[in-house]
Amino acid sequence: DVFPRFAEKVTSMLGFEMVLPMNTGAEAVETAVKIARKWGYKVKGIPENKAWVFSAQENFHGRTFAAITMSTDPESRDNYGPYLPNIGSCNPTNDEPIRYNNVADLEKVLEEHGKNTAAFLVEPIQGEAGIVVPDEDYLRKVRELCDKHNVLMICDEIQTGIARTGKMLCHEWSGIKPDLVLLGKAISGGMYPVSAVLGKKEVMLTVEPGTHGSTYGGNPLGSA
């Protein structure tokens, strides 16, 4: 009975319709990638096995395979290949980087590959790269590009979320709303492994019951 109360509180407090509980930040990232691909196939109509999920260079989204595939950090990547297909922070056409805080790089990628792009995953502030704060209008322009190309915008707020930047969620400073938000770390006050993916119903419900989950996700102690 504890999780429903947690779900109601976190969704109402943060302004999202649904939440999917996990345990670690990396699990939340993997979950978001799966949701984005599923949405890409079922809603956007991307041909099977052609969906792309892009991110920005110098990111840190975790140390599981989807995360290190997107990473440009040698310490995270070296000697762990081969990496996953159709996930990355480079333009598939010419391997040019998608630089953080560079709208032109993302615009070029989406002009060339937007048809088969399911999502763009971005940190509102890059943490592991050295606390890199983007231009004031960066996230807003990213939101506009994602809307233009029917691409999900995913904000990884695992390091910036829950009032760490002066607002409950960092992206609120930009006046935008992502399609999915990832939470971890501070959501439990640092005392217990809890993470979450929040989003709107039309995206979250593309994942049918029983097709994704976690043994301990939403457990009573974590939800409390």
DOLODREN-738547 format. One line per field, with one value per residue: residue number from 1; residue in one letter; x, y, z of N, C-alpha, C, CB in turn. Coordinates in steps of 0.1 Angstrom, whole numbers. Glycine has a CB too. Layout:
! DOLODREN-738547
seq = (NUM_...) $
type = (A_...) $
nc1 = (X_...) $
nc2 = (Y_...) $
nc3 = (Z_...) $
cac1 = (X_...) $
cac2 = (Y_...) $
cac3 = (Z_...) $
cc1 = (X_...) $
cc2 = (Y_...) $
cc3 = (Z_...) $
cbc1 = (X_...) $
cbc2 = (Y_...) $
cbc3 = (Z_...) $
END
This chain:
! DOLODREN-738547
seq = (1_2_3_4_5_6_7_8_9_10_11_12_13_14_15_16_17_18_19_20_21_22_23_24_25_26_27_28_29_30_31_32_33_34_35_36_37_38_39_40_41_42_43_44_45_46_47_48_49_50_51_52_53_54_55_56_57_58_59_60_61_62_63_64_65_66_67_68_69_70_71_72_73_74_75_76_77_78_79_80_81_82_83_84_85_86_87_88_89_90_91_92_93_94_95_96_97_98_99_100_101_102_103_104_105_106_107_108_109_110_111_112_113_114_115_116_117_118_119_120_121_122_123_124_125_126_127_128_129_130_131_132_133_134_135_136_137_138_139_140_141_142_143_144_145_146_147_148_149_150_151_152_153_154_155_156_157_158_159_160_161_162_163_164_165_166_167_168_169_170_171_172_173_174_175_176_177_178_179_180_181_182_183_184_185_186_187_188_189_190_191_192_193_194_195_196_197_198_199_200_201_202_203_204_205_206_207_208_209_210_211_212_213_214_215_216_217_218_219_220_221_222_223_224) $
type = (D_V_F_P_R_F_A_E_K_V_T_S_M_L_G_F_E_M_V_L_P_M_N_T_G_A_E_A_V_E_T_A_V_K_I_A_R_K_W_G_Y_K_V_K_G_I_P_E_N_K_A_W_V_F_S_A_Q_E_N_F_H_G_R_T_F_A_A_I_T_M_S_T_D_P_E_S_R_D_N_Y_G_P_Y_L_P_N_I_G_S_C_N_P_T_N_D_E_P_I_R_Y_N_N_V_A_D_L_E_K_V_L_E_E_H_G_K_N_T_A_A_F_L_V_E_P_I_Q_G_E_A_G_I_V_V_P_D_E_D_Y_L_R_K_V_R_E_L_C_D_K_H_N_V_L_M_I_C_D_E_I_Q_T_G_I_A_R_T_G_K_M_L_C_H_E_W_S_G_I_K_P_D_L_V_L_L_G_K_A_I_S_G_G_M_Y_P_V_S_A_V_L_G_K_K_E_V_M_L_T_V_E_P_G_T_H_G_S_T_Y_G_G_N_P_L_G_S_A) $
nc1 = (8_22_36_16_9_33_37_15_22_48_42_22_36_57_45_38_22_25_45_73_88_122_155_182_201_212_195_171_179_183_157_143_154_144_116_115_123_102_80_88_84_57_41_53_60_84_105_109_136_151_152_167_184_197_223_243_277_303_287_272_255_255_267_260_253_239_243_271_276_266_284_314_336_367_374_350_343_364_376_352_337_319_297_263_239_226_225_239_263_270_269_254_259_284_300_305_307_279_278_275_254_253_234_232_246_228_206_214_218_192_179_189_184_161_136_139_145_140_144_160_184_194_213_203_222_255_271_294_311_321_305_289_272_247_239_214_192_194_181_155_157_164_141_123_134_130_102_97_106_93_103_112_120_142_150_177_177_190_212_207_181_153_154_181_191_178_153_126_130_156_153_131_140_143_118_105_90_100_95_100_113_141_149_169_194_191_163_158_170_195_198_189_185_167_151_135_113_96_67_44_12_7_31_43_26_30_46_37_20_40_61_83_102_112_125_127_118_99_95_83_100_116_97_86) $
nc2 = (-12_11_21_32_56_69_72_88_111_119_123_143_163_169_173_154_127_100_75_53_31_24_13_22_50_44_23_37_52_32_22_44_46_22_27_49_38_19_37_50_30_21_44_67_54_44_23_-12_-19_2_25_54_66_95_114_139_148_142_134_120_92_69_35_12_-8_6_32_35_32_56_73_93_90_77_61_50_35_20_-11_-24_-29_-48_-20_-10_-9_19_39_68_95_108_120_97_98_110_107_129_148_153_180_191_218_229_238_237_213_193_200_195_167_159_169_152_126_126_114_87_89_84_96_123_124_142_160_186_201_193_170_151_159_183_201_216_243_250_274_298_295_270_245_251_255_230_216_228_218_191_189_198_177_155_141_125_143_138_144_139_140_130_138_165_169_173_198_206_227_249_250_226_208_209_216_233_259_267_269_248_216_183_152_129_124_117_104_101_93_120_116_98_109_100_77_52_30_43_51_67_69_95_106_115_99_90_83_67_45_30_9_-21_-38_-60_-62_-48_-41_-43_-63_-51_-26_2_-9_-13_-1_17_33_45) $
nc3 = (0_1_-21_-40_-26_-27_-55_-61_-47_-58_-85_-85_-72_-89_-113_-134_-152_-148_-131_-132_-111_-102_-92_-93_-107_-132_-140_-144_-166_-185_-186_-196_-222_-233_-231_-248_-273_-276_-278_-301_-321_-317_-317_-331_-354_-364_-384_-375_-354_-362_-347_-332_-304_-291_-275_-257_-261_-236_-216_-186_-179_-165_-159_-172_-202_-222_-213_-213_-240_-250_-238_-238_-223_-217_-194_-187_-210_-222_-233_-231_-253_-279_-285_-280_-307_-326_-306_-292_-291_-314_-348_-370_-397_-403_-381_-366_-335_-312_-296_-263_-253_-278_-301_-329_-336_-328_-343_-369_-368_-363_-386_-405_-395_-381_-387_-379_-353_-319_-294_-275_-251_-223_-199_-177_-164_-169_-149_-142_-162_-152_-139_-159_-170_-192_-219_-213_-230_-240_-234_-240_-268_-275_-268_-287_-311_-307_-307_-333_-348_-339_-316_-286_-257_-232_-199_-179_-147_-126_-111_-108_-99_-75_-60_-61_-75_-68_-78_-80_-100_-123_-151_-150_-148_-174_-184_-197_-205_-203_-221_-207_-175_-155_-123_-93_-68_-49_-45_-25_-4_-3_12_5_-22_-48_-77_-105_-134_-149_-166_-194_-199_-226_-235_-215_-213_-235_-229_-220_-193_-174_-193_-186_-157_-122_-96_-71_-75_-65_-39_-5_16_1_-11_10) $
cac1 = (0_30_39_6_10_46_34_6_29_58_36_15_46_65_36_38_10_28_59_78_99_134_163_194_200_214_183_162_183_180_142_139_158_134_103_116_122_88_72_92_79_43_34_59_60_98_106_115_151_158_151_179_184_209_227_253_291_308_276_273_242_256_278_255_257_233_249_285_275_264_295_327_346_375_373_337_341_376_376_339_330_312_287_249_236_216_225_252_264_277_260_257_263_299_306_307_301_268_283_266_252_255_221_235_249_216_197_219_215_177_175_193_180_149_126_141_150_130_146_173_186_203_214_201_236_264_278_307_320_327_294_288_259_245_233_201_181_198_171_143_159_163_126_117_139_124_89_97_109_85_113_110_130_144_160_183_178_194_221_202_167_149_158_195_195_170_139_124_137_165_148_121_146_142_104_101_87_104_85_104_123_148_153_177_202_184_149_156_178_208_199_183_185_154_151_122_111_83_63_30_6_7_45_46_17_35_52_26_23_47_72_95_100_123_121_126_113_87_94_78_109_120_85_83) $
cac2 = (0_23_27_41_69_75_75_100_123_123_128_156_173_173_177_144_119_86_72_39_30_15_13_30_59_37_15_47_55_20_22_55_42_12_34_58_29_14_48_52_20_20_57_74_46_41_9_-20_-20_14_37_60_75_103_121_149_144_145_131_108_86_56_26_0_-8_18_44_37_34_70_80_96_90_65_53_42_28_12_-26_-30_-31_-39_-13_-12_-2_30_47_74_110_113_119_85_101_113_105_142_148_161_187_197_232_232_235_234_199_185_203_188_153_156_171_140_113_128_104_75_92_83_105_129_124_153_165_200_206_182_168_145_167_194_211_225_249_254_287_300_291_257_235_256_253_215_213_232_209_178_191_199_164_145_133_127_150_131_151_131_149_122_146_179_169_174_211_208_239_260_246_212_202_219_221_243_272_270_271_238_203_172_141_120_129_106_108_91_100_128_113_91_115_94_66_40_30_46_59_68_76_101_111_115_86_85_78_57_34_22_-2_-29_-45_-73_-62_-42_-39_-46_-70_-42_-12_5_-16_-5_8_27_42_53) $
cac3 = (0_3_-34_-45_-20_-32_-69_-62_-42_-67_-98_-83_-68_-100_-125_-144_-151_-144_-127_-132_-101_-104_-80_-95_-118_-144_-143_-149_-179_-194_-187_-205_-235_-237_-233_-260_-285_-278_-283_-315_-329_-316_-319_-342_-367_-369_-388_-365_-352_-368_-338_-326_-292_-291_-263_-260_-257_-223_-207_-177_-176_-158_-164_-179_-216_-229_-208_-218_-254_-252_-231_-244_-213_-219_-182_-187_-222_-227_-232_-228_-265_-287_-278_-285_-319_-326_-294_-292_-290_-326_-360_-377_-411_-404_-368_-359_-322_-308_-285_-253_-254_-292_-308_-343_-338_-327_-354_-380_-366_-365_-400_-413_-389_-372_-390_-372_-339_-309_-282_-272_-237_-220_-186_-177_-161_-169_-137_-143_-171_-145_-136_-171_-171_-206_-221_-207_-239_-247_-232_-247_-282_-277_-268_-300_-321_-305_-311_-347_-354_-332_-309_-272_-249_-219_-191_-169_-135_-115_-103_-106_-94_-61_-55_-60_-82_-64_-82_-77_-112_-130_-163_-148_-150_-188_-188_-206_-199_-210_-222_-197_-165_-147_-110_-85_-58_-39_-43_-13_6_-3_22_0_-37_-54_-89_-111_-147_-149_-180_-196_-201_-239_-237_-205_-215_-246_-222_-215_-180_-175_-203_-180_-143_-114_-84_-59_-78_-58_-27_6_23_-8_-13_23) $
cc1 = (8_33_28_6_22_43_25_14_39_53_29_25_54_58_37_26_13_43_61_89_110_142_175_192_202_202_172_166_180_164_137_142_148_121_104_115_108_79_75_85_63_35_40_59_74_98_113_130_158_158_164_175_197_211_238_267_294_297_280_259_243_267_273_257_251_240_263_286_274_276_307_338_354_374_360_336_352_374_363_331_328_300_273_247_226_214_239_251_272_267_264_262_278_306_310_300_288_273_272_266_255_242_223_238_237_207_201_216_200_172_178_187_167_138_126_146_138_131_160_174_197_202_212_214_244_272_292_316_326_317_293_274_257_240_219_190_184_186_158_145_159_149_120_121_132_109_88_98_102_94_111_122_131_154_164_186_183_204_216_188_165_156_173_200_187_155_138_131_144_159_137_127_144_128_99_97_91_93_88_114_128_152_160_183_193_170_147_165_192_210_195_183_171_157_137_122_97_80_48_24_8_21_47_38_20_41_41_30_30_59_84_92_113_118_118_121_100_85_89_88_114_109_82_91) $
cc2 = (13_29_36_55_77_80_88_113_128_129_141_167_178_175_167_134_105_85_57_38_20_17_22_39_53_29_25_51_44_20_32_52_32_18_42_49_24_24_50_43_20_33_65_67_43_26_1_-21_-9_26_41_67_82_110_131_143_148_142_121_104_73_48_13_2_4_31_46_38_49_79_83_96_76_55_45_32_17_-2_-32_-32_-45_-32_-15_-4_9_38_55_89_115_112_106_87_102_112_118_142_157_168_192_212_237_228_231_219_190_188_196_173_150_159_159_127_114_118_92_77_92_93_111_130_134_156_180_207_193_181_163_152_179_205_221_230_254_268_287_294_277_247_239_253_238_211_216_222_195_178_191_185_152_135_136_134_144_139_141_141_141_129_160_180_170_186_213_221_251_259_231_204_212_225_232_257_276_271_260_226_192_162_131_126_117_111_97_99_107_124_105_97_109_82_53_41_31_54_58_74_82_106_111_102_81_79_66_44_26_9_-10_-35_-58_-73_-55_-40_-43_-53_-61_-28_-10_-3_-7_4_19_37_50_65) $
cc3 = (0_-11_-40_-39_-25_-46_-70_-57_-53_-80_-96_-79_-80_-113_-136_-141_-145_-139_-127_-122_-105_-91_-82_-106_-131_-149_-149_-163_-189_-196_-197_-220_-241_-240_-246_-273_-287_-283_-298_-325_-329_-320_-331_-355_-373_-373_-377_-365_-359_-359_-332_-313_-291_-277_-267_-255_-242_-212_-196_-174_-169_-164_-169_-194_-224_-226_-214_-233_-258_-247_-241_-235_-214_-206_-182_-199_-225_-223_-227_-241_-268_-280_-285_-298_-317_-313_-294_-291_-302_-338_-368_-391_-412_-391_-361_-345_-321_-295_-275_-254_-268_-299_-322_-345_-337_-338_-366_-380_-369_-379_-408_-408_-381_-375_-382_-358_-330_-298_-282_-257_-233_-205_-186_-173_-162_-157_-138_-152_-164_-142_-147_-172_-185_-207_-217_-216_-245_-246_-240_-262_-285_-277_-281_-311_-320_-309_-326_-354_-348_-325_-294_-266_-236_-211_-180_-157_-123_-105_-100_-100_-79_-55_-54_-67_-79_-69_-80_-88_-119_-143_-162_-150_-165_-193_-197_-198_-208_-212_-211_-188_-157_-134_-103_-74_-48_-36_-30_-2_7_7_17_-15_-43_-66_-96_-125_-146_-163_-181_-201_-216_-243_-228_-208_-227_-241_-215_-201_-182_-185_-197_-165_-135_-101_-73_-62_-72_-45_-15_13_14_-10_-1_24) $
cbc1 = (-9_43_42_-8_11_57_28_-6_36_68_26_5_55_75_40_51_4_25_61_81_93_142_168_206_210_226_177_162_198_185_135_146_172_133_100_129_132_83_74_107_83_39_35_73_51_108_114_109_156_151_141_186_181_209_232_250_301_312_264_281_235_243_288_239_254_218_249_294_263_252_300_326_340_389_374_326_340_389_387_331_338_308_290_239_232_203_224_259_271_289_263_245_257_300_319_303_311_255_293_270_261_268_211_246_259_209_198_235_219_169_183_208_191_144_126_150_157_130_144_174_191_199_228_190_237_273_270_306_312_338_297_292_257_235_234_198_180_210_168_141_172_171_119_121_154_125_83_108_124_76_128_108_128_148_153_197_164_201_234_202_160_152_152_203_195_175_136_110_127_179_142_116_161_149_102_113_71_117_86_109_117_160_141_187_211_185_144_161_172_219_191_169_191_145_162_112_112_82_69_27_-9_4_55_43_3_44_64_21_10_38_67_98_88_131_131_140_112_75_107_71_121_124_73_85) $
cbc2 = (0_20_15_36_68_65_64_98_120_112_118_154_167_162_190_137_117_76_77_34_27_18_-1_21_70_27_8_59_58_7_24_68_36_1_43_66_18_9_60_52_6_16_66_79_52_44_8_-34_-33_18_34_70_66_114_112_162_150_159_125_112_84_49_23_-2_-21_19_45_25_26_75_72_110_91_68_62_52_37_18_-29_-20_-24_-46_2_-8_-11_23_39_71_114_104_132_76_114_127_96_154_153_153_198_193_240_226_247_243_195_188_219_190_148_165_183_139_107_142_101_65_106_69_97_143_109_166_162_204_213_182_160_130_171_200_218_217_260_245_291_314_301_252_232_271_259_208_221_246_207_174_204_208_161_137_137_113_165_116_163_125_155_109_148_186_157_161_212_196_237_273_251_208_194_213_209_242_272_259_284_234_203_165_135_106_140_100_112_83_110_142_105_76_115_103_70_37_18_53_54_75_66_113_102_126_87_96_88_62_38_30_2_-40_-47_-84_-55_-28_-47_-33_-81_-41_-11_3_-24_-14_0_21_33_44) $
cbc3 = (12_9_-44_-43_-5_-32_-76_-52_-29_-70_-104_-71_-57_-103_-129_-145_-164_-155_-112_-146_-87_-117_-77_-97_-116_-143_-131_-140_-180_-187_-174_-201_-236_-226_-221_-260_-283_-264_-275_-316_-325_-302_-306_-338_-377_-358_-401_-366_-358_-381_-327_-336_-279_-302_-251_-253_-266_-222_-214_-164_-190_-158_-152_-176_-222_-227_-193_-213_-260_-246_-219_-251_-198_-222_-170_-188_-234_-221_-221_-219_-276_-300_-278_-274_-330_-330_-281_-304_-277_-329_-369_-377_-416_-410_-369_-368_-312_-306_-289_-238_-244_-298_-307_-349_-327_-313_-357_-382_-352_-355_-405_-412_-381_-374_-405_-379_-339_-303_-270_-279_-232_-228_-179_-167_-147_-182_-128_-147_-183_-154_-122_-184_-160_-213_-236_-204_-250_-240_-218_-245_-287_-265_-256_-303_-321_-290_-305_-352_-354_-341_-313_-265_-249_-221_-185_-173_-132_-120_-110_-119_-99_-54_-41_-66_-97_-69_-97_-76_-121_-132_-171_-134_-147_-196_-193_-216_-196_-204_-236_-202_-156_-155_-101_-94_-65_-43_-55_-15_19_1_34_6_-43_-44_-99_-102_-158_-139_-190_-207_-199_-249_-234_-191_-215_-256_-213_-225_-172_-179_-215_-187_-138_-110_-80_-53_-93_-67_-23_16_27_-21_-17_35) $
END
